[in-house]
């Protein structure tokens, strides 16, 4: 029986397309022929929506799809209201001319997804990918969209992907245009947040639009490459393109065809219901398969031969382009593989200049970045590392190729030299993807800027209390507890699956132990884990007592507070039967532990760690680098992490605990080192480090958002001006590895409450004289009577002359100073200059000139000042820099003054001796330094009772107040140095 109302509404919505129109008129027209007696009143529609609310009916689904598409449309010509807002939805209702009651019912059934969209920083481009053109050719996008719906994606999630992928494709070059042009861009996602879905959507839309060669660089191991190949085959390319006419019922015709017979998910691969070329579309030919990377010589050359329907016209002419099959290859970032590809491309003459190609570089900051040192290049000619050089050759051989890099850690990419046109700097666009709904990232493990006082935090209001368990220096390293948590969480998953929760997300259940990069350490740790497992007694009463205690003290509390809508055992006795099944799954195959640290494809093939083709992977994984970038650990629930690194991108990529955890977010636990060795004498807090890089990342995204809006139709910044937005909140965590930052130039160093002590002072007498002269106005403000500082905080007292000067007066001197190395003080000066109220406010500075007490001290006026103690210091051997400037007691007491001023109430001021300072006062230690090896040599700098300005280095240490920073709390900022362009644009950092 025909559902008349649904049929009418579905036809109306299809007819409206990308803009809402007066519904009453369109519905009447649609019903007039086939359903003239249909009740089209708003009351009937309203009643149906209420009925659908209980059953999830098709009518609501049809309207959800349409309303969400209108909500998200970034190119809507029918309204000026911003997308994904209540105002945009109201504008749609206005055009539909719906009444208030119907509007309320529709909004209740299909709420507005008020979510951020992608942030785009781009150069101006010629619009070509219009909604009309996208709709006219959308065969593969529609197939992919339907596949996502079949997987359970919501309308909002699909609309968000549609919007984000369109943002990429529209900034590529029109594949039909005669002029050759390469666009290069970078798409920034989150770690394990669905970047593959975005580039699959981009691929679908790009081939629909006319791109006929797609090269996906998919990892450095065949395991990772095969994962990407399978994903594209399954969700985009489809069964018909894989079979290429072979009969799936005839085994003889299936020789060489992958998936059939050894992949249980083959029935779920996209089906186009016929060869696309027979359905008014075009086929996709795979140049690689799941098990075979790119093959060279004849096969590769033949596969890149394109037949033209109009031989006299170029391939990019529409008459040829849209009838030609597209070629897709997924290749490793491997020297031998890419060399084969380059060799084949060089043998194809003529056609490459006509071929619209798209290169997608997954994890583009790995291997693709040129890590050779520009200082070692000969005569300015770039010397490239292997993968970077081959990628550059591919781009050179394909003049119509577009390059799009994907990464969650973009800093290495934005530090690529923008002046090197053959490299991969994203000169044309940089797109930051929105954070997906349901994603667990750094923010789910840290209480960033929480308004809840620490003493009031609980598992209900604190992310850290719920999910994070610190590992401190001591006897108990909590590894047994982490393993127990792995068993318990697995049992809870089985309990939930047995009580009505879809068990798809519970197919795999894993624990990750990452403590070292050394293989010997992995073997030792795996042996310990295996021994621990067999001694844990999970079938004994003792083991159950231990699990019950952890259940009551940890898991039950978190699940009750954060997963009350899911089935949870009321007592451990309810959970206990599932412990046995969890233990069986974990020990299936005999060993609960797998070491993942090999360097070869053969090694990984032997592991049997294929999350796609293995029914259940319930294991404890031990490893290092190979368990980071690109390797998705499915079902990861418990992580034990203690590996120290000082690069932000490396550390972030280690965060395999980030991702989607449907049905078990409350069970996720992170055991993380809080006192891990950095050097022989110092330790680092890995949890603090992750919080710092989270702030770096979020600040970077916020800065991109701030400058993404067009002004008078033009971009405020372009990608080449983005690197100044890269920040660093923790001094010992750099944005990227040193060999990826050769082009990174430090723009700003913020030091609230920390000492700023420059050391590279001029050596020439003339420069020293000029610098001393610049200090004259402040030298003349010192009092004649010394002041005693201390003792305090365990440090000895000392005598000093003092002065008070305004921030502007000190800054005027600092701006004029010369340095032995150009730009040495600029990052500090850039920061200090903003402490006039733009970033924060410093009212004044306390100048302190310590006075020595030795009987043979040298004291003399400098340019008419009161007598000051001259201080002996020596430069480092062969360098212009001094080892240290400030005395230990001097700097310690100055820091104590600053710290106690920050902690004092607003009406109270700390004192050291007779000096008091407020919370907006900085401290400057000033030293007239004489370069000498012996104290007796210092007196030689005094001539006729005056210090010789040409022999005095006016050295200093500054300690700004703790309040001297903006709300973002960042400490360091970088920009990219171009070897070809001496000009650079700096984005105003005010307020950041």
RAURPE-V900600 format. One record per residue. N is the residue number from 1. D_LAST is the distance of its C-alpha to the last C-alpha in Angstrom with 1 decimal. Layout:
{{N/D_LAST} {N/D_LAST}}
This chain:
{{1/62.6} {2/60.1} {3/57.1} {4/57.5} {5/54.4} {6/52.2} {7/54.0} {8/53.4} {9/49.7} {10/49.1} {11/50.8} {12/48.9} {13/45.5} {14/46.5} {15/47.7} {16/44.6} {17/42.5} {18/38.9} {19/39.2} {20/40.7} {21/43.8} {22/46.3} {23/47.5} {24/50.9} {25/52.1} {26/51.0} {27/52.5} {28/55.8} {29/56.1} {30/55.5} {31/58.0} {32/60.7} {33/62.6} {34/62.3} {35/61.4} {36/62.7} {37/63.3} {38/59.8} {39/58.2} {40/54.9} {41/54.0} {42/50.6} {43/52.4} {44/53.6} {45/50.2} {46/48.8} {47/51.5} {48/50.9} {49/47.2} {50/48.1} {51/50.7} {52/48.2} {53/45.7} {54/48.3} {55/49.3} {56/46.2} {57/48.3} {58/48.1} {59/47.6} {60/44.4} {61/43.3} {62/44.1} {63/42.1} {64/39.2} {65/39.1} {66/39.3} {67/36.9} {68/34.2} {69/34.7} {70/34.3} {71/31.3} {72/29.5} {73/30.8} {74/28.0} {75/30.7} {76/32.6} {77/34.7} {78/36.2} {79/33.1} {80/29.9} {81/28.4} {82/25.4} {83/26.6} {84/26.6} {85/26.7} {86/29.5} {87/29.8} {88/30.5} {89/33.2} {90/34.7} {91/35.0} {92/36.9} {93/39.2} {94/39.8} {95/41.0} {96/43.1} {97/44.4} {98/44.4} {99/45.2} {100/43.1} {101/44.9} {102/44.6} {103/40.9} {104/40.4} {105/42.5} {106/40.7} {107/37.3} {108/38.7} {109/40.1} {110/37.2} {111/33.9} {112/31.0} {113/28.6} {114/25.3} {115/23.3} {116/20.5} {117/21.9} {118/21.1} {119/18.1} {120/19.5} {121/18.3} {122/21.6} {123/23.7} {124/26.2} {125/29.2} {126/32.6} {127/32.9} {128/35.9} {129/35.3} {130/36.1} {131/36.9} {132/40.5} {133/40.6} {134/38.9} {135/41.4} {136/44.3} {137/43.8} {138/42.3} {139/45.0} {140/42.9} {141/39.8} {142/42.1} {143/43.8} {144/40.5} {145/39.3} {146/42.6} {147/42.3} {148/39.0} {149/40.7} {150/43.5} {151/41.2} {152/39.9} {153/36.6} {154/35.7} {155/35.6} {156/31.9} {157/31.3} {158/33.5} {159/32.0} {160/28.5} {161/30.0} {162/31.8} {163/28.7} {164/26.7} {165/29.7} {166/30.4} {167/27.0} {168/28.0} {169/31.6} {170/31.0} {171/29.0} {172/31.9} {173/34.7} {174/37.5} {175/40.1} {176/42.9} {177/41.8} {178/44.1} {179/41.4} {180/40.0} {181/36.3} {182/34.1} {183/30.7} {184/28.4} {185/25.6} {186/23.7} {187/23.4} {188/21.0} {189/22.2} {190/22.2} {191/24.7} {192/28.1} {193/26.8} {194/29.3} {195/28.3} {196/32.1} {197/32.6} {198/30.2} {199/31.9} {200/35.3} {201/34.4} {202/33.3} {203/36.5} {204/38.6} {205/37.2} {206/37.3} {207/41.0} {208/41.8} {209/40.4} {210/42.5} {211/40.9} {212/43.9} {213/42.7} {214/39.9} {215/39.2} {216/37.1} {217/36.1} {218/36.3} {219/35.7} {220/37.6} {221/40.4} {222/42.9} {223/42.1} {224/38.6} {225/40.1} {226/42.8} {227/40.3} {228/38.6} {229/41.9} {230/43.3} {231/40.3} {232/40.7} {233/44.5} {234/44.4} {235/41.9} {236/42.3} {237/45.2} {238/47.7} {239/51.2} {240/53.1} {241/51.2} {242/51.6} {243/55.3} {244/55.9} {245/59.2} {246/60.4} {247/62.2} {248/60.4} {249/63.8} {250/65.4} {251/64.5} {252/65.9} {253/63.5} {254/60.5} {255/60.9} {256/57.5} {257/55.6} {258/52.9} {259/52.0} {260/55.4} {261/57.2} {262/54.5} {263/51.5} {264/52.0} {265/49.2} {266/51.1} {267/52.1} {268/48.5} {269/47.7} {270/47.0} {271/50.3} {272/50.6} {273/54.3} {274/55.7} {275/54.8} {276/51.9} {277/53.9} {278/56.6} {279/54.3} {280/53.2} {281/50.2} {282/50.1} {283/50.3} {284/47.8} {285/49.4} {286/47.9} {287/48.1} {288/47.1} {289/48.1} {290/47.0} {291/49.2} {292/49.3} {293/46.6} {294/47.2} {295/50.8} {296/51.8} {297/54.6} {298/56.8} {299/55.1} {300/51.7} {301/53.2} {302/55.2} {303/52.3} {304/50.4} {305/53.2} {306/52.6} {307/55.5} {308/55.1} {309/56.8} {310/57.1} {311/57.8} {312/57.6} {313/54.0} {314/50.9} {315/49.4} {316/46.4} {317/48.7} {318/48.4} {319/52.1} {320/51.7} {321/48.1} {322/48.5} {323/51.7} {324/50.8} {325/49.8} {326/46.3} {327/46.0} {328/43.5} {329/43.2} {330/41.0} {331/41.2} {332/40.0} {333/37.8} {334/40.9} {335/42.4} {336/45.9} {337/45.0} {338/42.7} {339/45.4} {340/48.0} {341/45.8} {342/45.3} {343/49.0} {344/50.0} {345/47.6} {346/49.2} {347/52.6} {348/51.7} {349/52.4} {350/51.5} {351/50.0} {352/46.6} {353/45.7} {354/46.4} {355/44.7} {356/41.4} {357/39.7} {358/36.6} {359/35.2} {360/33.1} {361/31.6} {362/30.9} {363/28.7} {364/28.1} {365/26.3} {366/29.6} {367/32.4} {368/31.3} {369/28.9} {370/30.7} {371/30.5} {372/32.8} {373/31.7} {374/31.5} {375/32.9} {376/36.1} {377/36.7} {378/39.8} {379/39.5} {380/36.1} {381/37.6} {382/35.4} {383/36.9} {384/35.9} {385/36.1} {386/38.7} {387/36.8} {388/34.4} {389/37.5} {390/39.4} {391/36.6} {392/36.3} {393/40.1} {394/40.0} {395/37.5} {396/39.8} {397/42.9} {398/41.4} {399/40.2} {400/39.4} {401/37.3} {402/33.9} {403/31.6} {404/29.2} {405/27.5} {406/26.5} {407/24.5} {408/22.3} {409/20.8} {410/19.8} {411/18.5} {412/22.0} {413/22.6} {414/19.6} {415/20.7} {416/24.1} {417/25.2} {418/24.7} {419/27.6} {420/30.0} {421/31.4} {422/33.6} {423/30.8} {424/28.6} {425/25.2} {426/24.1} {427/24.4} {428/25.2} {429/23.0} {430/20.4} {431/20.7} {432/18.8} {433/21.4} {434/20.8} {435/21.4} {436/25.2} {437/26.8} {438/28.7} {439/26.6} {440/26.1} {441/23.0} {442/21.0} {443/19.9} {444/23.7} {445/24.1} {446/21.3} {447/20.6} {448/16.8} {449/15.7} {450/19.3} {451/20.5} {452/23.9} {453/24.8} {454/25.8} {455/29.4} {456/29.6} {457/28.4} {458/31.2} {459/31.7} {460/31.3} {461/27.8} {462/26.4} {463/25.7} {464/26.3} {465/29.5} {466/30.8} {467/30.1} {468/29.3} {469/32.0} {470/31.1} {471/33.5} {472/33.9} {473/36.1} {474/39.6} {475/42.8} {476/41.7} {477/39.3} {478/39.5} {479/40.6} {480/43.7} {481/41.6} {482/39.4} {483/42.6} {484/44.0} {485/40.9} {486/41.4} {487/45.0} {488/44.2} {489/41.5} {490/43.9} {491/46.5} {492/44.3} {493/43.6} {494/47.4} {495/48.0} {496/45.6} {497/47.2} {498/50.5} {499/49.4} {500/48.3} {501/44.8} {502/44.7} {503/45.1} {504/43.5} {505/40.2} {506/42.5} {507/44.4} {508/42.6} {509/41.6} {510/40.1} {511/38.7} {512/36.7} {513/37.2} {514/35.0} {515/35.5} {516/36.2} {517/36.6} {518/40.1} {519/43.0} {520/45.2} {521/42.7} {522/42.6} {523/46.4} {524/46.6} {525/44.0} {526/45.8} {527/49.1} {528/47.7} {529/46.3} {530/49.7} {531/51.5} {532/49.2} {533/49.8} {534/53.5} {535/53.6} {536/51.3} {537/54.3} {538/52.7} {539/56.2} {540/57.3} {541/57.2} {542/55.2} {543/52.5} {544/52.5} {545/52.1} {546/49.0} {547/47.5} {548/48.4} {549/46.7} {550/43.4} {551/43.8} {552/44.2} {553/41.5} {554/38.8} {555/39.4} {556/41.3} {557/38.8} {558/35.8} {559/37.9} {560/39.2} {561/35.7} {562/34.0} {563/36.8} {564/39.3} {565/39.9} {566/41.3} {567/44.6} {568/44.4} {569/47.3} {570/48.2} {571/49.7} {572/49.8} {573/53.4} {574/52.2} {575/50.0} {576/52.5} {577/54.5} {578/51.4} {579/50.7} {580/53.8} {581/52.8} {582/49.3} {583/51.0} {584/53.3} {585/50.6} {586/48.7} {587/51.9} {588/53.1} {589/54.3} {590/55.0} {591/51.7} {592/48.6} {593/46.5} {594/45.5} {595/44.1} {596/41.8} {597/41.3} {598/43.5} {599/42.7} {600/45.3} {601/45.9} {602/49.3} {603/47.8} {604/45.6} {605/48.6} {606/50.6} {607/48.0} {608/48.8} {609/45.1} {610/44.9} {611/43.0} {612/44.2} {613/47.9} {614/48.4} {615/49.1} {616/47.5} {617/45.4} {618/45.3} {619/44.5} {620/42.6} {621/40.9} {622/40.4} {623/38.6} {624/35.8} {625/34.1} {626/36.4} {627/35.1} {628/31.5} {629/30.4} {630/32.3} {631/34.7} {632/34.4} {633/36.1} {634/37.5} {635/37.9} {636/35.8} {637/35.9} {638/35.8} {639/33.9} {640/34.6} {641/32.0} {642/32.1} {643/31.4} {644/29.0} {645/27.0} {646/24.1} {647/22.7} {648/20.1} {649/21.8} {650/25.2} {651/24.2} {652/22.7} {653/25.9} {654/28.0} {655/26.7} {656/29.9} {657/29.6} {658/27.1} {659/28.7} {660/30.9} {661/33.2} {662/35.2} {663/37.7} {664/36.6} {665/32.9} {666/34.2} {667/36.2} {668/33.4} {669/33.1} {670/31.0} {671/32.6} {672/30.1} {673/30.5} {674/28.8} {675/30.5} {676/31.2} {677/32.4} {678/30.1} {679/32.4} {680/35.8} {681/34.2} {682/30.8} {683/29.7} {684/26.5} {685/25.4} {686/25.2} {687/23.9} {688/21.0} {689/20.4} {690/20.4} {691/17.9} {692/15.5} {693/16.1} {694/15.7} {695/12.1} {696/11.7} {697/13.6} {698/12.0} {699/8.4} {700/10.4} {701/12.2} {702/9.6} {703/8.3} {704/12.0} {705/12.7} {706/10.4} {707/12.4} {708/15.7} {709/17.3} {710/19.9} {711/20.2} {712/23.9} {713/24.7} {714/22.9} {715/19.8} {716/16.6} {717/16.3} {718/19.0} {719/19.0} {720/19.7} {721/16.3} {722/14.5} {723/14.7} {724/11.8} {725/9.7} {726/11.7} {727/10.2} {728/12.5} {729/12.3} {730/16.0} {731/17.5} {732/20.8} {733/19.6} {734/19.2} {735/17.9} {736/21.5} {737/24.9} {738/25.6} {739/28.0} {740/25.4} {741/23.0} {742/25.4} {743/23.4} {744/20.0} {745/18.9} {746/16.4} {747/13.8} {748/11.9} {749/12.9} {750/11.4} {751/14.3} {752/14.1} {753/17.8} {754/18.8} {755/21.1} {756/20.3} {757/23.8} {758/24.3} {759/27.8} {760/28.7} {761/30.4} {762/32.8} {763/36.4} {764/38.3} {765/39.9} {766/38.7} {767/35.0} {768/35.5} {769/37.3} {770/34.6} {771/31.8} {772/34.1} {773/34.8} {774/31.1} {775/30.9} {776/34.0} {777/32.5} {778/30.9} {779/33.9} {780/36.0} {781/34.2} {782/35.3} {783/37.9} {784/41.3} {785/41.6} {786/40.0} {787/38.1} {788/38.5} {789/35.5} {790/36.3} {791/37.7} {792/35.0} {793/33.7} {794/36.6} {795/36.1} {796/38.6} {797/38.6} {798/38.3} {799/39.0} {800/36.6} {801/36.3} {802/33.2} {803/31.5} {804/28.7} {805/26.6} {806/23.6} {807/20.2} {808/21.0} {809/24.4} {810/23.2} {811/20.5} {812/23.3} {813/25.3} {814/22.8} {815/22.0} {816/25.7} {817/26.6} {818/28.2} {819/27.9} {820/30.4} {821/28.0} {822/26.0} {823/22.2} {824/22.7} {825/20.5} {826/18.0} {827/15.2} {828/15.6} {829/16.1} {830/12.9} {831/11.1} {832/13.8} {833/13.7} {834/10.4} {835/12.1} {836/14.0} {837/12.2} {838/9.2} {839/6.9} {840/10.1} {841/13.8} {842/16.6} {843/19.9} {844/22.2} {845/23.3} {846/26.5} {847/28.3} {848/30.7} {849/33.5} {850/35.4} {851/39.2} {852/41.4} {853/44.6} {854/46.9} {855/50.1} {856/49.6} {857/46.1} {858/45.5} {859/44.3} {860/44.0} {861/42.3} {862/39.8} {863/40.2} {864/41.8} {865/39.6} {866/41.1} {867/42.3} {868/39.7} {869/40.3} {870/40.0} {871/38.6} {872/39.9} {873/37.6} {874/38.4} {875/36.5} {876/36.4} {877/39.4} {878/39.0} {879/35.3} {880/33.8} {881/31.6} {882/32.6} {883/32.8} {884/31.3} {885/30.9} {886/30.5} {887/33.4} {888/32.9} {889/33.9} {890/31.9} {891/28.6} {892/29.4} {893/30.2} {894/27.2} {895/25.0} {896/27.2} {897/26.6} {898/22.8} {899/23.1} {900/25.7} {901/23.9} {902/21.0} {903/23.7} {904/25.9} {905/26.2} {906/24.9} {907/28.4} {908/29.2} {909/28.5} {910/29.3} {911/31.9} {912/33.3} {913/36.7} {914/36.6} {915/32.9} {916/30.3} {917/26.6} {918/24.0} {919/20.7} {920/18.8} {921/21.2} {922/20.7} {923/23.7} {924/25.0} {925/28.1} {926/30.0} {927/32.9} {928/35.4} {929/36.2} {930/39.5} {931/39.9} {932/43.1} {933/44.7} {934/46.7} {935/46.2} {936/49.3} {937/47.8} {938/45.0} {939/47.6} {940/48.3} {941/45.1} {942/46.7} {943/49.0} {944/51.1} {945/49.1} {946/45.7} {947/43.1} {948/43.1} {949/39.6} {950/40.4} {951/40.8} {952/37.9} {953/34.4} {954/32.0} {955/29.9} {956/27.2} {957/25.0} {958/21.8} {959/20.5} {960/17.5} {961/17.5} {962/16.1} {963/14.0} {964/12.1} {965/8.7} {966/5.7} {967/6.8} {968/5.7} {969/8.1} {970/8.0} {971/10.5} {972/11.5} {973/10.9} {974/13.9} {975/15.6} {976/19.2} {977/22.1} {978/24.8} {979/28.3} {980/29.6} {981/27.0} {982/26.0} {983/23.5} {984/20.0} {985/17.1} {986/13.6} {987/10.9} {988/9.0} {989/5.7} {990/5.5} {991/3.8} {992/0.0}}
